[in-house]
Structures are given as structure tokens and as C-alpha cells.
């Protein structure tokens, strides 16, 4: 009897250890003075066929983002300042020639790219107010792109649910997607991102994300700039530290007939962002 009781208690202990319950809703843990470092790599390719012409471009982007928490108010809304400490872009033109900018090796960079892009390194590029669920409350300043870019692409990839995380829990973010110049002229569309908790452990949760646009324009050509704004993938959130740990997102979309019979446009993207520690 005692032996059976011990086995029963041990089994219950092991189950509790392997599948810990989250008793409170997950939140970002902002702390004034905190500095969060993230490394990003993104590889994109676009291929367009119109008649006998095929144009293909490829871009590889590497950057290191620094988010500094300037202050946190009583409601948990933090003011964060973002800057880049490293930026490298390699753009392969249709003729195969690479154009490179590398902030770590300016002498080996394309002069025109260096002149244009070096001003975005080691300088504050944005100041945002973000709540503890990851929602952007206010864009106070944006020096690289319009403020709407932080609505299209959240600063920390996801928003968190109102309730405790458990496997299968789903929630959505409804937002206005804006196609800014040069890809568009400020057109706005109703979009939704759906999040689903894939698994949850004591220290981290794996969350999948999909993006959809509700009111796609009828003209296929007008859908082209929307393709690169609909990522899907998986995010790992550190529930103990209250921060986004990793994000792996992809886009793979193709439109046929966007410029007449036989034409096509294909866009692919692989995006990885990883937390590299505090500073």
C-alpha cells in the first residue's frame, strides 16, 4: 500500500514538472534602464515574370537592435528607444552584381549605400510607448519609415493574451495595415494576426502566428506590396523574464496573372530574430 502510494505521488510530481500550469497572464517585464539586444537576419527574394522578361532580386539583411527602456509608468507602459548598433545589407541585382553596405566595414561598402545608410547606425531611430502585452500605445518618434511600420510589424513580434497561457489557447490582433511609399501610397487595409499557444513550460511558451488581410484589392497588381507584410511562423516568449526570446517567420507567396496572361510575381522571406542579452 505504501509502495503504491509513493508511486502515485511520484507520478503526480513528474506530470506537474513536465506540464507546469501558468496561473497568470504572461506579460513583458519592463524595467527602467534596461537595455535589450536582438540580432536579426532576413533573406528575401523576389522574382517577376512579364512576357519574355524575368527579373529576380535577392537581399540579405543582418542587424543588431538595441532597445533601451527609458521609463515605465504606473500602468506598466514603457517608453523605449530603439537604435541599430550594426547594419549589413547585401543586395544582389538582376545582373548578379552584389551591392553591399556593412557598418562594421565602411571602406568595403558601396559608397552610395554607405552615404545613405551610415546615418542610421548608432543613433536613436524610434521612441515608442509599449504596454506590458506588447501593444504599441504611441509612436513618439520614427526616423526610419513612417509610424505605421510599428503597427504593420510589432516591435517584439507578438501581443500577449488576456488570460494565462495553456496549450491550444488562441487570440487575435486586429489592426490597420498601411502600405507606405515607395511600395504604396498610404493605402490602408483591415488585417488580423492570429496567435496560438503551441506549448508552454515553466520558463517559456512557443506561440505560432499567422497574418491575413481581410479586404484584399481586386486588382492583382495592387496585391503585390501586401505580400511582404503577411508573415507566419513561431515565437518563443520567456514567461519568467518577460521578454521575446526568438522569432522565426517566413513568407512564401505567388501571384499569377498580375500583369496579364503568363505573368507572375513570387516573394519569399526567411526572418530570424534572437534575444542576445541585456547590456
Steps between C-alpha positions, in 0.01 A plus 500: 500500500779740594695405186195570284442835672861603436470411133176696472651809660814469287295472182302810595822687572650407161187607315498832683866550414460420131183704446506796739187709513517872437287669763521857372497673165847544343641849487806691384706599806623848419761654734625856476863501388477156346666449160388211279714382209359304205678360196304480175563320173262518205540358151247606237463427132258632240454359151274661238417363158328722242500369145852390408659704778594352838641721774628353825651678799631372831579683822670385818464720806687467829457746783525535874224692674536670835186581698553723802220529756497868590212490748200296617179663621264373772283314250798301369538692175867542414670762286768329293763643269627291208832526318717280279851410607573300185352502151600294201307479173596295198278563200551282193381676186338320203837490321653316797712789627489537879463840665619495859479730799670387819514741792786294647702536176409837346809500274373184328148633456336644193563878527142604418351249743750601765408866465129423530501229767783588738286775653267234640765324709571581867230767507150491652257403223173464689336569834189300588265449788421128533274337758568176687313296238728623221246740348625832362324775692676790328773561245675803639767513229591305187802608298511198270167438334153625597346432842264247338792257459471419872136407449579288193786327681489500879823598676516165681306296240200400711237620742415298808157364603279622781499159671758247615674300231399142434545269206246579227413848629445741210458876477505762225629847425284705265686796350524734204769403251645799312696473174735797519721641224686390299300174487166683517336834558370452852221255415344344809358150546336308782737229620505238774776308668403176673712355780473145632688360799673190364661396828579648839763410760618650827729753336380547140205468265502422128241702309410476132395804299316546171407823320209566269353797315120512497437738212759425233472732196336348195786595267776239535769759436382692807546185710874481428617742775279320754681171451805601704280613791340164578748289699433177681714297735584430861598717795652386830407721796696479825225499762746533789704791367203656321661545160492369146775240467491401131285553191521299179269630229456417134311631200450303182241642262444503126262691276425388145361728233571825685613663172316295242500141389818309580629758749585414858654648814653289776622629836687301764637604838672323790529712816673411825527718809677386816542656841871558562483612863484817705767762498 
